[in-house]
Amino acid sequence: MRPRHALATLSVLLLIAAGCGPDEPEPQADPADQERIAELEASLAEAEERIRDLEVDNENLQAALEAAQDADEDGTPDEDDPDADPNGDTEPADTAIDPAQQRTAEGLIDQLRARILQAEDREVPDEWEPGSTMWQPFEVPSAVAGTYDTPGEVMTALATEIEAAALGTEQWETTIRVLLDEDDPDLAYGAVLSWGFLDDSVAGRDVRITLTRTSDGRWEPGGAEQRFHCRRGVSDDGEVCV
């Protein structure tokens, strides 16, 4: 063999041997990086679980909202509502008060405090049944006679005459209301609702009165009635508190 050819062959063999040698070892991961990756993976798993819980809560809230909207639209409560009765009405909570609609005949004399009438700061015997007397004629004081510019002025004069002196001493509050007649522009109705009497029997009183417009466009008081709200109960004839 020629020396040049031998040298070339030896070079080729060395290159092949070098290419077939063992691979260089891969660099080892940093333990601190591996620990950080594990922490991030755990946090991601917790976040995914929380998202699933929130999605379930959202679905429940959406279902409850749709049920409430359906009940409002058709007046029928949800069948699963524990407060629903067979007639489709819902029982109000013990502390709920359902006031009469404003600007109506019912709302004019709706004494809300009478609905939760209880003797305060003392024990109430079981036989007590708070209630209200029937309406009875009421004589409008002569000092209120005359004509006024508006129905409100008539009622203010009436309330001043029959209630103002007692406010702050024998009585807690007075409410004045006026309702205009929708069918007759010359008629209106007023109410003076009083509450918080310092009386062990009578808690409050309502006075309602008819108001009429005179020929010159002024207003004057007409017939009136009154009723009382009783702490302990109402007499058998329904006329007085016991």
BAFITOR-956950 format. One record per atom (N, C-alpha, C): x, y, z; residue in one letter. Coordinates in steps of 0.02 Angstrom, whole numbers, padded with zeros to 5 digits, always signed. Layout:
# BAFITOR-956950
XYZa ...
//
This chain:
# BAFITOR-956950
+00043-00060+00000m +00000+00000+00000m +00045+00062+00000m +00022+00109-00038r +00060+00171-00041r +00052+00211+00023r +00107+00245+00044p +00102+00283+00106p +00046+00335+00105p +00034+00368+00047r -00019+00420+00045r -00087+00389+00055r -00098+00331+00021h -00163+00298+00028h -00173+00273+00098h -00120+00249+00131a -00125+00224+00200a -00143+00281+00248a -00113+00339+00236l -00128+00396+00280l -00200+00418+00272l -00224+00418+00211a -00294+00437+00200a -00342+00389+00232a -00325+00324+00226t -00369+00273+00256t -00370+00280+00331t -00312+00293+00362l -00308+00302+00434l -00349+00362+00457l -00350+00416+00418s -00388+00475+00436s -00463+00461+00437s -00486+00422+00386v -00557+00405+00382v -00577+00363+00442v -00533+00315+00460l -00550+00271+00516l -00554+00311+00581l -00511+00360+00590l -00513+00401+00650l -00577+00443+00654l -00598+00469+00597l -00661+00508+00596l -00721+00465+00614l -00723+00404+00586i -00778+00358+00601i -00778+00341+00675i -00718+00327+00702a -00714+00310+00773a -00737+00367+00817a -00721+00427+00797a -00743+00485+00836a -00818+00493+00835a -00849+00481+00775g -00922+00487+00769g -00959+00434+00806g -00931+00377+00816c -00965+00322+00849c -00951+00321+00924c -00918+00370+00950g -00902+00372+01022g -00963+00385+01065g -00958+00379+01130p -01016+00389+01175p -01041+00462+01172p -01111+00470+01177d -01141+00537+01177d -01122+00575+01240d -01119+00640+01233e -01105+00682+01291e -01165+00683+01338e -01155+00679+01402p -01212+00676+01450p -01252+00741+01448p -01321+00733+01453e -01364+00792+01453e -01356+00829+01519e -01361+00895+01518p -01354+00933+01580p -01411+00918+01629p -01400+00911+01692q -01449+00896+01744q -01489+00959+01761q -01557+00949+01772a -01600+01006+01790a -01584+01030+01860a -01592+01095+01869d -01579+01126+01933d -01634+01106+01982d -01618+01076+02041p -01670+01056+02090p -01716+01113+02109p -01689+01173+02114a -01731+01230+02132a -01784+01244+02079a -01764+01236+02014d -01812+01245+01960d -01866+01192+01962d -01846+01129+01976q -01895+01075+01980q -01945+01087+02036q -01922+01112+02093e -01967+01126+02149e -02015+01182+02131e -01991+01233+02096r -02034+01288+02075r -02086+01265+02026r -02067+01221+01980i -02115+01194+01931i -02170+01155+01967i -02149+01115+02017a -02199+01076+02055a -02248+01121+02091a -02223+01177+02120e -02267+01224+02154e -02316+01256+02106e -02292+01275+02046l -02336+01306+01997l -02390+01257+01973l -02370+01194+01964e -02419+01144+01942e -02473+01134+01995e -02453+01134+02060a -02502+01127+02114a -02549+01186+02116a -02522+01247+02108s -02564+01307+02107s -02613+01305+02049s -02590+01282+01992l -02634+01277+01934l -02691+01229+01947l -02676+01173+01979a -02728+01124+01994a -02781+01154+02041a -02758+01191+02092e -02804+01223+02139e -02848+01275+02103e -02818+01313+02058a -02856+01364+02022a -02909+01331+01977a -02891+01276+01945e -02940+01241+01903e -02998+01214+01944e -02983+01188+02005e -03037+01163+02048e -03082+01220+02071e -03053+01278+02088r -03092+01335+02108r -03137+01360+02051r -03110+01359+01991i -03150+01380+01933i -03210+01334+01924i -03200+01269+01933r -03256+01222+01927r -03309+01236+01980r -03287+01251+02043d -03335+01266+02096d -03375+01330+02080d -03340+01381+02055l -03373+01444+02038l -03423+01434+01981l -03407+01391+01933e -03453+01377+01878e -03516+01344+01904e -03509+01299+01953v -03568+01267+01982v -03611+01318+02019v -03577+01362+02059d -03614+01414+02095d -03651+01460+02047d -03619+01478+01992n -03650+01522+01943n -03711+01489+01912n -03707+01425+01897e -03764+01389+01869e -03822+01388+01918e -03807+01377+01983n -03860+01376+02033n -03893+01444+02040n -03853+01498+02040l -03880+01565+02045l -03922+01582+01984l -03900+01562+01926q -03937+01576+01865q -04005+01540+01867q -04005+01478+01891a -04068+01441+01895a -04116+01474+01945a -04089+01497+02002a -04131+01531+02051a -04159+01596+02024a -04119+01633+01986l -04142+01696+01957l -04198+01683+01906l -04189+01633+01864e -04240+01617+01814e -04305+01596+01848e -04300+01557+01903a -04360+01536+01938a -04396+01595+01968a -04358+01643+01996a -04388+01703+02026a -04422+01745+01973a -04391+01751+01915q -04420+01790+01861q -04484+01758+01835q -04485+01691+01832d -04545+01656+01810d -04602+01667+01859d -04585+01665+01924a -04637+01675+01975a -04665+01745+01972a -04623+01795+01959d -04647+01864+01954d -04692+01873+01893d -04676+01837+01839e -04714+01846+01777e -04783+01815+01780e -04787+01754+01809d -04852+01720+01809d -04886+01719+01877d -04852+01747+01928g -04882+01749+01994g -04881+01683+02030g -04847+01632+02003t -04844+01566+02032t -04776+01554+02061t -04769+01538+02125p -04703+01528+02154p -04673+01462+02131p -04609+01456+02141d -04574+01395+02125d -04601+01338+02168d -04610+01278+02138e -04636+01222+02175e -04590+01201+02231e -04526+01217+02225d -04478+01199+02277d -04476+01250+02333d -04514+01305+02328d -04513+01357+02378d -04548+01332+02441d -04512+01326+02498p -04543+01298+02558p -04597+01342+02587p -04599+01407+02568d -04650+01453+02594d -04711+01457+02549d -04713+01418+02495a -04769+01422+02449a -04828+01382+02477a -04889+01408+02467d -04948+01371+02489d -04984+01343+02428d -05033+01298+02438p -05067+01266+02381p -05101+01314+02335p -05118+01375+02358n -05153+01423+02316n -05106+01464+02273n -05042+01450+02279g -04993+01486+02238g -04969+01551+02268g -04988+01564+02332d -04964+01624+02366d -04905+01606+02410d -04862+01653+02421t -04805+01641+02464t -04818+01671+02532t -04799+01635+02584e -04806+01660+02651e -04750+01709+02666e -04764+01769+02687p -04711+01817+02702p -04672+01795+02763p -04610+01819+02768a -04570+01804+02827a -04603+01835+02888a -04585+01810+02947d -04616+01833+03009d -04610+01908+03017d -04554+01936+02993t -04542+02008+03003t -04565+02049+02943t -04593+02017+02892a -04612+02054+02831a -04678+02090+02841a -04683+02149+02811i -04745+02187+02811i -04763+02203+02739i -04823+02187+02720d -04845+02199+02652d -04892+02259+02652d -04867+02319+02641p -04910+02378+02646p -04960+02382+02588p -05015+02415+02601a -05063+02427+02548a -05033+02476+02497a -05056+02472+02437q -05029+02515+02384q -05043+02588+02398q -04993+02629+02385q -05002+02701+02396q -05053+02730+02347q -05082+02786+02368r -05131+02822+02326r -05193+02779+02310r -05213+02739+02358t -05274+02699+02353t -05314+02709+02417t -05378+02690+02415a -05419+02696+02475a -05392+02653+02531a -05366+02594+02513e -05337+02550+02564e -05273+02580+02593e -05232+02608+02549g -05169+02637+02572g -05179+02699+02614g -05234+02734+02604l -05247+02796+02641l -05249+02783+02716l -05279+02727+02737i -05289+02713+02808i -05248+02652+02831i -05196+02635+02794d -05155+02577+02812d -05107+02597+02868d -05124+02577+02929q -05081+02591+02987q -05032+02532+02994q -04972+02540+02969l -04924+02486+02967l -04905+02462+03037l -04900+02507+03085r -04880+02487+03152r -04931+02441+03184r -04994+02446+03164a -05045+02403+03193a -05034+02330+03173a -04998+02318+03119r -04987+02249+03096r -04937+02213+03140r -04896+02251+03174i -04846+02219+03217i -04857+02242+03289i -04920+02254+03305l -04937+02280+03371l -04916+02231+03425l -04873+02254+03469q -04851+02214+03526q -04838+02261+03585q -04848+02237+03644a -04830+02276+03703a -04754+02276+03709a -04724+02335+03711e -04652+02340+03712e -04625+02340+03783e -04567+02309+03792d -04530+02310+03855d -04568+02279+03913d -04615+02233+03898r -04648+02198+03952r -04680+02134+03924r -04693+02087+03968e -04722+02024+03948e -04795+02034+03928e -04817+01996+03878v -04886+02001+03854v -04923+01936+03871v -04976+01939+03909p -05014+01878+03925p -05040+01844+03862p -05045+01779+03865d -05067+01741+03806d -05138+01760+03784d -05180+01780+03833e -05250+01794+03815e -05258+01861+03779e -05206+01902+03775w -05210+01965+03740w -05211+01954+03665w -05257+01986+03631e -05261+01982+03558e -05269+02053+03530e -05214+02087+03516p -05218+02156+03490p -05262+02159+03428p -05298+02214+03421g -05342+02222+03363g -05364+02295+03356g -05411+02307+03311s -05436+02375+03298s -05511+02377+03305s -05536+02432+03330t -05608+02440+03336t -05639+02454+03267t -05705+02452+03265m -05740+02470+03203m -05737+02546+03195m -05751+02570+03135w -05754+02642+03124w -05817+02670+03155w -05810+02727+03188q -05866+02760+03220q -05865+02834+03203q -05922+02868+03208p -05925+02940+03191p -05876+02981+03233p -05846+03031+03201f -05799+03076+03235f -05821+03147+03221f -05824+03187+03273e -05845+03257+03266e -05784+03301+03253e -05782+03333+03196v -05726+03376+03179v -05729+03438+03223v -05674+03456+03255p -05674+03515+03300p -05696+03579+03262p -05731+03621+03296s -05755+03683+03265s -05698+03728+03242s -05640+03720+03274a -05583+03762+03255a -05558+03746+03184a -05578+03688+03159v -05556+03669+03091v -05606+03691+03039v -05663+03713+03059a -05714+03734+03011a -05689+03791+02968a -05715+03795+02907g -05694+03847+02861g -05670+03817+02796g -05641+03859+02753t -05617+03835+02689t -05542+03848+02684t -05510+03806+02642y -05437+03808+02635y -05418+03803+02562y -05358+03824+02547d -05335+03824+02478d -05326+03754+02450d -05305+03706+02491t -05291+03638+02468t -05316+03587+02518t -05327+03524+02496p -05346+03471+02544p -05292+03461+02597p -05229+03469+02578g -05176+03461+02626g -05179+03510+02683g -05201+03571+02668e -05207+03621+02721e -05264+03603+02769e -05317+03574+02743v -05371+03552+02787v -05344+03499+02835v -05307+03450+02808m -05282+03396+02850m -05230+03420+02900m -05191+03468+02880t -05141+03496+02926t -05175+03531+02985t -05228+03567+02969a -05266+03601+03022a -05298+03551+03069a -05325+03497+03040l -05357+03445+03081l -05306+03411+03126l -05250+03391+03097a -05198+03357+03136a -05171+03403+03191a -05163+03466+03175t -05139+03514+03226t -05188+03519+03284t -05251+03520+03268e -05302+03529+03320e -05309+03468+03364e -05307+03408+03335i -05323+03349+03375i -05261+03311+03400i -05202+03325+03372e -05144+03285+03391e -05083+03324+03414e -05074+03385+03391a -05010+03420+03402a -04992+03426+03476a -05042+03439+03518a -05027+03451+03589a -04998+03389+03623a -05016+03330+03598a -04995+03268+03631a -04927+03243+03605a -04905+03267+03547l -04843+03243+03519l -04784+03259+03565l -04743+03208+03575g -04684+03216+03618g -04697+03204+03691g -04761+03199+03710t -04777+03186+03780t -04819+03122+03786t -04882+03126+03764e -04927+03069+03770e -04930+03028+03706e -04895+03049+03655q -04902+03017+03589q -04835+03021+03552q -04821+02968+03513w -04756+02965+03480w -04757+02997+03410w -04807+02984+03369e -04805+03009+03301e -04875+03020+03272e -04877+03061+03219t -04938+03073+03181t -04921+03074+03106t -04960+03039+03067t -04950+03037+02994t -05012+03066+02961t -05002+03110+02911i -05057+03140+02874i -05055+03115+02802i -05113+03094+02776r -05117+03072+02707r -05178+03104+02673r -05171+03114+02606v -05225+03142+02566v -05232+03101+02502v -05293+03084+02485l -05307+03047+02423l -05359+03085+02383l -05342+03104+02321l -05389+03138+02277l -05433+03087+02243l -05497+03103+02236d -05544+03058+02203d -05529+03057+02127d -05520+02998+02099e -05504+02993+02028e -05562+03011+01983e -05623+03001+02008d -05682+03011+01966d -05716+03079+01977d -05704+03109+02035d -05737+03173+02050d -05683+03223+02073d -05668+03273+02032p -05616+03321+02050p -05634+03365+02109p -05697+03362+02130d -05719+03403+02186d -05720+03364+02252d -05692+03303+02252l -05690+03262+02312l -05618+03241+02328l -05603+03236+02392a -05539+03210+02415a -05551+03177+02483a -05503+03138+02504y -05509+03102+02568y -05444+03110+02606y -05449+03119+02670g -05390+03128+02711g -05389+03081+02770g -05330+03070+02798a -05323+03027+02857a -05269+03056+02902a -05282+03053+02967v -05232+03070+03018v -05221+03006+03058v -05161+02977+03052l -05145+02914+03086l -05097+02929+03143l -05119+02913+03203s -05080+02928+03263s -05058+02864+03297s -04997+02865+03327w -04971+02804+03357w -04928+02820+03418w -04922+02769+03461g -04877+02774+03518g -04908+02809+03577g -04971+02796+03591f -05004+02826+03648f -04975+02797+03713f -04967+02840+03763l -04947+02816+03829l -05009+02791+03866l -05035+02735+03842d -05096+02706+03868d -05088+02631+03867d -05106+02597+03921d -05096+02525+03923d -05149+02487+03882d -05198+02523+03856s -05250+02491+03817s -05249+02512+03744s -05244+02578+03732v -05247+02605+03664v -05177+02620+03639v -05160+02592+03581a -05094+02604+03551a -05095+02661+03501a -05152+02669+03466g -05155+02721+03415g -05225+02735+03393g -05232+02786+03350r -05298+02805+03325r -05291+02828+03253r -05342+02812+03212d -05346+02837+03144d -05410+02878+03136d -05404+02935+03104v -05462+02977+03088v -05462+02986+03012v -05518+02971+02981r -05525+02983+02909r -05582+03031+02896r -05575+03071+02844i -05623+03125+02833i -05632+03137+02758i -05692+03157+02739t -05707+03175+02670t -05698+03250+02661t -05666+03270+02607l -05654+03341+02593l -05690+03358+02528l -05720+03416+02525t -05756+03437+02465t -05732+03506+02442t -05734+03515+02376r -05715+03579+02346r -05777+03624+02343r -05768+03685+02363t -05824+03733+02363t -05829+03765+02293t -05882+03804+02284s -05895+03835+02219s -05840+03884+02199s -05805+03911+02249d -05751+03958+02233d -05682+03924+02229d -05682+03856+02226g -05620+03819+02216g -05580+03805+02279g -05609+03818+02337r -05574+03804+02400r -05598+03736+02428r -05567+03715+02483w -05583+03649+02511w -05606+03656+02583w -05655+03614+02602e -05681+03615+02670e -05691+03544+02697e -05686+03535+02763p -05695+03469+02792p -05768+03447+02790p -05777+03380+02784g -05844+03352+02784g -05852+03302+02840g -05888+03248+02827g -05899+03196+02878g -05834+03159+02894g -05830+03136+02957a -05769+03102+02979a -05785+03042+03022a -05738+02995+03026e -05743+02935+03068e -05677+02923+03102e -05679+02882+03155q -05617+02864+03189q -05619+02790+03211q -05561+02762+03220r -05554+02695+03249r -05492+02695+03294r -05489+02646+03340f -05433+02641+03385f -05398+02574+03376f -05332+02574+03388h -05293+02512+03385h -05278+02492+03457h -05296+02431+03475c -05296+02409+03545c -05238+02361+03559c -05205+02372+03616r -05149+02330+03635r -05172+02261+03660r -05226+02260+03701r -05246+02198+03734r -05302+02162+03698r -05343+02200+03660g -05399+02169+03628g -05456+02219+03619g -05508+02196+03584v -05566+02238+03569v -05628+02209+03603v -05671+02253+03625s -05733+02230+03658s -05775+02190+03609s -05823+02152+03637d -05864+02108+03595d -05904+02147+03543d -05924+02208+03560d -05962+02247+03511d -05917+02283+03461d -05851+02276+03470g -05803+02305+03422g -05795+02380+03426g -05819+02410+03481e -05819+02483+03484e -05762+02512+03526e -05736+02476+03576v -05686+02504+03620v -05630+02453+03633v -05573+02479+03655c -05518+02435+03675c -05529+02412+03747c -05506+02352+03763v -05515+02324+03830v -05448+02324+03867v 
//
